Amino acid sequence: MLVDPRPVDADLRATRLVGRVDDFSQAVHRCSGVGKCLADTTGGLGVMCPSYQATREEKDSTRGRARVLQEMINGDLVQRSWKSPEVHQALDLCLSCKGCARDCPTGIDMAAYKSQVLDHTYRGKIRPAATTPSAGCRAGAG
């Protein structure tokens, strides 16, 4: 039997991180503060931000994290940009589960944003085993 198979990579979907700062700015500013990430969606099989569901602190919600990233881009309240402790504290409990990307009505993808922040923070350096700046300093990497 002769077949003409499709190429191995024909049905792969490429995931693109936001590369430029202006793209990143547009992405994080999509959060309109609707607050669906603050609702308990576990009964309806929603997974919106398990770390917020555990702590119930808004700083651990998708909206809270997006707000910190917006302030980082705006440069008013968050001063040290990508390396700011406030940014890393906000992203510390993000599990990169992509629940926000699925459940957020504005399409916030905090896992991708966290990846971008870590990329900018450690660009040109060896990234420590622990990704928080304070843990890196304790390990002698900072």
C-alpha positions as CSV (number, residue, x, y, z in Angstrom):
1,M,0.0,0.0,0.0
2,L,1.4,3.4,-1.0
3,V,0.7,6.4,1.2
4,D,1.5,10.1,1.0
5,P,1.8,11.1,4.6
6,R,1.7,14.7,5.8
7,P,5.0,16.2,7.0
8,V,5.7,15.5,10.7
9,D,5.5,19.2,11.5
10,A,2.4,20.0,9.4
11,D,-0.1,20.0,12.3
12,L,2.1,21.7,15.0
13,R,0.8,24.9,16.4
14,A,3.6,27.4,17.1
15,T,3.5,29.3,20.4
16,R,5.0,32.7,20.1
17,L,6.2,34.6,23.1
18,V,5.8,38.3,23.0
19,G,9.2,39.5,21.8
20,R,9.2,43.2,21.8
21,V,8.6,45.4,24.8
22,D,5.8,47.3,23.0
23,D,4.1,43.9,22.2
24,F,4.5,42.9,25.9
25,S,3.1,46.3,27.0
26,Q,0.0,45.8,24.8
27,A,-0.4,42.2,26.1
28,V,-0.3,43.1,29.8
29,H,-2.5,46.1,29.3
30,R,-5.3,43.9,27.9
31,C,-6.3,43.2,31.5
32,S,-9.3,45.4,32.0
33,G,-9.8,44.6,35.7
34,V,-13.0,42.6,35.1
35,G,-12.1,40.3,38.0
36,K,-13.2,36.9,36.7
37,C,-9.9,35.7,38.1
38,L,-11.2,36.6,41.6
39,A,-14.3,34.4,41.2
40,D,-14.4,30.8,42.5
41,T,-14.6,28.9,39.2
42,T,-13.6,25.5,40.5
43,G,-17.2,24.2,40.6
44,G,-17.6,24.8,36.9
45,L,-14.3,23.1,36.0
46,G,-12.5,26.5,35.7
47,V,-8.9,26.6,36.7
48,M,-8.4,30.4,36.9
49,C,-5.3,30.9,39.0
50,P,-5.0,28.1,41.6
51,S,-2.5,30.1,43.6
52,Y,-5.1,32.8,44.1
53,Q,-7.7,30.2,45.0
54,A,-5.2,29.0,47.7
55,T,-4.1,32.4,49.2
56,R,-7.2,34.6,48.4
57,E,-4.8,37.6,48.1
58,E,-5.4,39.7,45.1
59,K,-1.7,40.1,44.5
60,D,-1.7,36.4,43.6
61,S,-4.6,36.8,41.1
62,T,-4.2,37.2,37.4
63,R,-5.5,40.8,37.7
64,G,-3.1,41.6,40.5
65,R,-0.1,40.3,38.6
66,A,-1.2,42.0,35.4
67,R,-1.5,45.3,37.3
68,V,2.1,45.0,38.6
69,L,3.3,44.3,35.1
70,Q,1.4,47.3,33.8
71,E,3.1,49.4,36.5
72,M,6.4,48.0,35.5
73,I,5.8,49.1,31.9
74,N,4.5,52.5,32.9
75,G,7.6,53.0,35.1
76,D,5.8,55.1,37.8
77,L,5.5,52.8,40.8
78,V,7.8,49.9,39.8
79,Q,11.2,51.5,39.3
80,R,13.7,48.7,38.5
81,S,11.8,47.4,35.5
82,W,12.3,43.6,34.7
83,K,14.5,43.1,37.7
84,S,12.2,44.7,40.2
85,P,11.5,42.7,43.4
86,E,7.8,43.7,43.2
87,V,7.6,42.1,39.7
88,H,9.2,38.9,40.9
89,Q,7.2,38.7,44.1
90,A,4.0,39.1,42.1
91,L,5.0,36.3,39.7
92,D,6.6,34.0,42.3
93,L,3.4,31.9,43.0
94,C,2.4,31.8,39.3
95,L,2.3,28.1,38.5
96,S,2.4,28.7,34.8
97,C,-0.6,26.5,34.5
98,K,-2.2,28.5,31.7
99,G,-5.5,28.6,33.5
100,C,-5.7,32.3,33.0
101,A,-5.1,32.0,29.2
102,R,-8.1,29.6,29.1
103,D,-10.5,31.3,31.5
104,C,-9.6,35.1,31.3
105,P,-12.1,37.0,29.1
106,T,-9.4,39.4,27.9
107,G,-6.9,36.6,27.1
108,I,-4.2,37.3,29.7
109,D,-1.5,34.6,29.6
110,M,0.5,35.0,32.7
111,A,2.7,32.0,32.1
112,A,3.9,33.6,28.9
113,Y,4.4,36.9,30.7
114,K,6.3,35.2,33.5
115,S,8.6,33.6,30.9
116,Q,9.2,37.0,29.3
117,V,10.1,38.6,32.6
118,L,12.5,35.8,33.5
119,D,14.1,36.0,30.0
120,H,14.7,39.7,30.4
121,T,15.9,39.4,33.9
122,Y,18.5,36.7,33.3
123,R,19.4,37.6,29.7
124,G,23.2,37.1,29.3
125,K,23.5,35.6,32.7
126,I,23.4,32.1,34.1
127,R,20.0,31.6,35.6
128,P,20.0,30.3,39.2
129,A,18.1,27.1,40.1
130,A,15.7,29.2,42.1
131,T,14.0,31.8,39.9
132,T,13.3,34.5,42.6
133,P,16.0,37.2,42.9
134,S,16.3,36.8,46.6
135,A,16.8,33.0,46.3
136,G,19.4,33.6,43.7
137,C,21.3,35.9,46.0
138,R,21.2,33.4,48.8
139,A,22.6,30.8,46.5
140,G,25.5,33.0,45.7
141,A,24.3,33.8,42.1
142,G,23.5,37.4,42.8
